[in-house]
Amino acid sequence: MVSDALIAAVVFVMVSLSFPCFLYGAYYIIETEPVTWGVLVHHLKFVGTGLTLTTVPMLFWMVPRLPDQLGGLSAVHAYLGLQAYALLLFGGTGIVRIFRAKRQHDLYNDYDEDVLMDEIGGDRMSHWRSRLRIGVFGYVIFWMLAYVVGTARFVLRYVA
């Protein structure tokens, strides 16, 4: 049977590898103008990979073990991780509206720099764009906090 320490090390590596995916995905979408369909897909490949590297270990290894370990650092780690995913969901509500407006006006395929995002989405577009920004930045901040606590838990439990 595989030891908990080995599984924990694999999970630690997987979650650690997700951060460069998030960074590159963010860098790519921020630095590339215009955001065409190809740019969006390229961005989502990296963000999706990062989310997979974080979410799969969480669902299949961390969450099932949580009830037996809940207390101290594990409670803090779980709380911070839950906040990260809550903010990701919050941001997702904004991106759905933005995506729909850009698709409706075919701005992913036929980009028109004279068309402003606030014009195509009505009076609520700035609200949805703010939700997206808050959700993404909030996710990253809470993800980093959860990562630091998770790293401390890993070191205290399996390395020290």
C-alpha positions as YAML, in Angstrom:
chain: A
units: angstrom
residues:
- id: 1
  name: MET
  ca: [0.00, 0.00, 0.00]
- id: 2
  name: VAL
  ca: [1.16, 3.55, -0.76]
- id: 3
  name: SER
  ca: [2.09, 5.60, 2.30]
- id: 4
  name: ASP
  ca: [0.34, 8.82, 3.26]
- id: 5
  name: ALA
  ca: [3.68, 10.62, 3.06]
- id: 6
  name: LEU
  ca: [4.14, 9.65, -0.60]
- id: 7
  name: ILE
  ca: [0.60, 10.67, -1.51]
- id: 8
  name: ALA
  ca: [1.05, 13.94, 0.39]
- id: 9
  name: ALA
  ca: [4.27, 14.60, -1.54]
- id: 10
  name: VAL
  ca: [2.56, 13.95, -4.89]
- id: 11
  name: VAL
  ca: [-0.35, 16.23, -3.88]
- id: 12
  name: PHE
  ca: [2.12, 18.91, -2.79]
- id: 13
  name: VAL
  ca: [3.91, 18.75, -6.15]
- id: 14
  name: MET
  ca: [0.62, 18.83, -8.10]
- id: 15
  name: VAL
  ca: [-0.68, 21.85, -6.22]
- id: 16
  name: SER
  ca: [2.72, 23.56, -6.49]
- id: 17
  name: LEU
  ca: [2.70, 23.05, -10.27]
- id: 18
  name: SER
  ca: [-0.67, 24.75, -10.55]
- id: 19
  name: PHE
  ca: [0.70, 28.17, -9.58]
- id: 20
  name: PRO
  ca: [2.92, 28.62, -12.68]
- id: 21
  name: CYS
  ca: [-0.11, 27.68, -14.79]
- id: 22
  name: PHE
  ca: [-2.17, 30.41, -13.11]
- id: 23
  name: LEU
  ca: [0.63, 32.94, -13.50]
- id: 24
  name: TYR
  ca: [1.19, 32.23, -17.19]
- id: 25
  name: GLY
  ca: [-2.56, 32.19, -17.91]
- id: 26
  name: ALA
  ca: [-2.96, 35.57, -16.20]
- id: 27
  name: TYR
  ca: [0.11, 37.03, -17.91]
- id: 28
  name: TYR
  ca: [-1.05, 35.83, -21.31]
- id: 29
  name: ILE
  ca: [-4.59, 37.23, -21.08]
- id: 30
  name: ILE
  ca: [-3.36, 40.57, -19.67]
- id: 31
  name: GLU
  ca: [-0.59, 41.07, -22.23]
- id: 32
  name: THR
  ca: [-2.42, 39.92, -25.37]
- id: 33
  name: GLU
  ca: [-4.59, 42.37, -27.25]
- id: 34
  name: PRO
  ca: [-7.12, 41.83, -28.67]
- id: 35
  name: VAL
  ca: [-8.67, 38.94, -26.78]
- id: 36
  name: THR
  ca: [-9.78, 36.75, -29.65]
- id: 37
  name: TRP
  ca: [-11.24, 33.27, -29.40]
- id: 38
  name: GLY
  ca: [-7.78, 31.73, -29.85]
- id: 39
  name: VAL
  ca: [-6.32, 33.90, -27.09]
- id: 40
  name: LEU
  ca: [-9.17, 32.99, -24.74]
- id: 41
  name: VAL
  ca: [-8.77, 29.26, -25.44]
- id: 42
  name: HIS
  ca: [-4.99, 29.44, -24.89]
- id: 43
  name: HIS
  ca: [-5.55, 31.29, -21.60]
- id: 44
  name: LEU
  ca: [-8.17, 28.78, -20.45]
- id: 45
  name: LYS
  ca: [-5.88, 25.82, -21.21]
- id: 46
  name: PHE
  ca: [-3.42, 27.05, -18.59]
- id: 47
  name: VAL
  ca: [-6.00, 28.20, -16.07]
- id: 48
  name: GLY
  ca: [-7.93, 24.94, -16.51]
- id: 49
  name: THR
  ca: [-4.74, 22.93, -16.01]
- id: 50
  name: GLY
  ca: [-3.98, 24.90, -12.84]
- id: 51
  name: LEU
  ca: [-7.50, 24.37, -11.51]
- id: 52
  name: THR
  ca: [-7.29, 20.66, -12.30]
- id: 53
  name: LEU
  ca: [-3.94, 20.32, -10.53]
- id: 54
  name: THR
  ca: [-5.46, 21.96, -7.45]
- id: 55
  name: THR
  ca: [-9.02, 20.62, -7.47]
- id: 56
  name: VAL
  ca: [-8.42, 16.92, -8.19]
- id: 57
  name: PRO
  ca: [-6.15, 16.38, -5.14]
- id: 58
  name: MET
  ca: [-8.52, 18.44, -3.02]
- id: 59
  name: LEU
  ca: [-11.59, 16.42, -3.96]
- id: 60
  name: PHE
  ca: [-10.03, 12.96, -3.91]
- id: 61
  name: TRP
  ca: [-7.48, 13.23, -1.11]
- id: 62
  name: MET
  ca: [-7.90, 16.31, 1.07]
- id: 63
  name: VAL
  ca: [-11.68, 16.47, 1.51]
- id: 64
  name: PRO
  ca: [-12.19, 12.77, 2.38]
- id: 65
  name: ARG
  ca: [-9.48, 13.02, 5.08]
- id: 66
  name: LEU
  ca: [-10.68, 16.34, 6.52]
- id: 67
  name: PRO
  ca: [-13.25, 15.06, 9.07]
- id: 68
  name: ASP
  ca: [-10.59, 12.96, 10.79]
- id: 69
  name: GLN
  ca: [-8.12, 15.86, 10.93]
- id: 70
  name: LEU
  ca: [-10.31, 18.92, 11.43]
- id: 71
  name: GLY
  ca: [-8.63, 21.18, 13.92]
- id: 72
  name: GLY
  ca: [-5.74, 23.61, 14.12]
- id: 73
  name: LEU
  ca: [-3.93, 24.18, 10.84]
- id: 74
  name: SER
  ca: [-6.18, 21.82, 8.89]
- id: 75
  name: ALA
  ca: [-9.21, 23.93, 9.81]
- id: 76
  name: VAL
  ca: [-7.41, 27.11, 8.74]
- id: 77
  name: HIS
  ca: [-6.26, 25.42, 5.52]
- id: 78
  name: ALA
  ca: [-9.79, 24.21, 4.74]
- id: 79
  name: TYR
  ca: [-11.31, 27.62, 5.52]
- id: 80
  name: LEU
  ca: [-8.85, 29.48, 3.28]
- id: 81
  name: GLY
  ca: [-9.33, 26.97, 0.46]
- id: 82
  name: LEU
  ca: [-13.11, 27.24, 0.75]
- id: 83
  name: GLN
  ca: [-12.86, 31.03, 0.53]
- id: 84
  name: ALA
  ca: [-10.70, 30.71, -2.59]
- id: 85
  name: TYR
  ca: [-13.27, 28.54, -4.36]
- id: 86
  name: ALA
  ca: [-16.13, 30.80, -3.19]
- id: 87
  name: LEU
  ca: [-14.41, 33.77, -4.79]
- id: 88
  name: LEU
  ca: [-13.74, 31.76, -7.94]
- id: 89
  name: LEU
  ca: [-17.46, 31.04, -8.16]
- id: 90
  name: PHE
  ca: [-18.20, 34.73, -7.51]
- id: 91
  name: GLY
  ca: [-15.90, 35.71, -10.38]
- id: 92
  name: GLY
  ca: [-17.44, 33.05, -12.59]
- id: 93
  name: THR
  ca: [-20.80, 34.77, -12.40]
- id: 94
  name: GLY
  ca: [-19.20, 37.80, -14.01]
- id: 95
  name: ILE
  ca: [-17.33, 35.96, -16.72]
- id: 96
  name: VAL
  ca: [-20.50, 34.26, -17.92]
- id: 97
  name: ARG
  ca: [-22.11, 37.66, -18.66]
- id: 98
  name: ILE
  ca: [-18.93, 39.03, -20.27]
- id: 99
  name: PHE
  ca: [-18.52, 35.92, -22.43]
- id: 100
  name: ARG
  ca: [-22.16, 36.06, -23.51]
- id: 101
  name: ALA
  ca: [-21.95, 39.75, -24.48]
- id: 102
  name: LYS
  ca: [-18.72, 39.28, -26.46]
- id: 103
  name: ARG
  ca: [-20.12, 36.20, -28.25]
- id: 104
  name: GLN
  ca: [-23.37, 38.00, -29.05]
- id: 105
  name: HIS
  ca: [-21.40, 40.80, -30.72]
- id: 106
  name: ASP
  ca: [-18.90, 38.34, -32.31]
- id: 107
  name: LEU
  ca: [-15.96, 40.13, -30.67]
- id: 108
  name: TYR
  ca: [-13.96, 36.93, -30.25]
- id: 109
  name: ASN
  ca: [-13.80, 36.38, -34.02]
- id: 110
  name: ASP
  ca: [-14.31, 39.87, -35.47]
- id: 111
  name: TYR
  ca: [-12.65, 42.20, -32.98]
- id: 112
  name: ASP
  ca: [-13.64, 45.86, -33.27]
- id: 113
  name: GLU
  ca: [-11.56, 48.15, -31.10]
- id: 114
  name: ASP
  ca: [-14.21, 50.88, -31.41]
- id: 115
  name: VAL
  ca: [-16.70, 48.76, -29.48]
- id: 116
  name: LEU
  ca: [-16.39, 49.27, -25.75]
- id: 117
  name: MET
  ca: [-17.25, 46.49, -23.32]
- id: 118
  name: ASP
  ca: [-19.45, 48.82, -21.28]
- id: 119
  name: GLU
  ca: [-21.52, 49.57, -24.40]
- id: 120
  name: ILE
  ca: [-22.26, 45.96, -25.41]
- id: 121
  name: GLY
  ca: [-23.24, 44.66, -22.01]
- id: 122
  name: GLY
  ca: [-25.59, 47.38, -20.97]
- id: 123
  name: ASP
  ca: [-25.41, 49.36, -17.78]
- id: 124
  name: ARG
  ca: [-24.38, 46.28, -15.74]
- id: 125
  name: MET
  ca: [-21.21, 45.35, -17.67]
- id: 126
  name: SER
  ca: [-18.90, 47.32, -15.39]
- id: 127
  name: HIS
  ca: [-20.51, 45.46, -12.48]
- id: 128
  name: TRP
  ca: [-19.80, 42.06, -14.07]
- id: 129
  name: ARG
  ca: [-16.25, 43.05, -14.95]
- id: 130
  name: SER
  ca: [-15.70, 44.12, -11.33]
- id: 131
  name: ARG
  ca: [-17.08, 40.80, -10.11]
- id: 132
  name: LEU
  ca: [-14.64, 38.98, -12.36]
- id: 133
  name: ARG
  ca: [-11.67, 41.00, -11.09]
- id: 134
  name: ILE
  ca: [-12.67, 40.61, -7.44]
- id: 135
  name: GLY
  ca: [-13.23, 36.89, -7.91]
- id: 136
  name: VAL
  ca: [-9.94, 36.25, -9.68]
- id: 137
  name: PHE
  ca: [-7.81, 38.35, -7.34]
- id: 138
  name: GLY
  ca: [-9.63, 36.98, -4.31]
- id: 139
  name: TYR
  ca: [-9.12, 33.42, -5.51]
- id: 140
  name: VAL
  ca: [-5.40, 33.99, -6.01]
- id: 141
  name: ILE
  ca: [-4.96, 35.66, -2.61]
- id: 142
  name: PHE
  ca: [-6.83, 32.94, -0.72]
- id: 143
  name: TRP
  ca: [-5.17, 30.22, -2.82]
- id: 144
  name: MET
  ca: [-1.75, 31.56, -1.84]
- id: 145
  name: LEU
  ca: [-2.74, 31.75, 1.85]
- id: 146
  name: ALA
  ca: [-4.11, 28.19, 1.73]
- id: 147
  name: TYR
  ca: [-0.94, 27.06, -0.05]
- id: 148
  name: VAL
  ca: [1.28, 28.54, 2.67]
- id: 149
  name: VAL
  ca: [-0.77, 26.87, 5.41]
- id: 150
  name: GLY
  ca: [-0.86, 23.59, 3.45]
- id: 151
  name: THR
  ca: [2.90, 23.72, 2.99]
- id: 152
  name: ALA
  ca: [3.35, 24.26, 6.73]
- id: 153
  name: ARG
  ca: [1.05, 21.31, 7.43]
- id: 154
  name: PHE
  ca: [3.00, 19.13, 4.97]
- id: 155
  name: VAL
  ca: [6.36, 20.05, 6.51]
- id: 156
  name: LEU
  ca: [5.16, 19.63, 10.11]
- id: 157
  name: ARG
  ca: [3.45, 16.30, 9.40]
- id: 158
  name: TYR
  ca: [5.70, 14.57, 6.90]
- id: 159
  name: VAL
  ca: [9.10, 16.29, 6.82]
- id: 160
  name: ALA
  ca: [9.88, 17.44, 10.36]
...
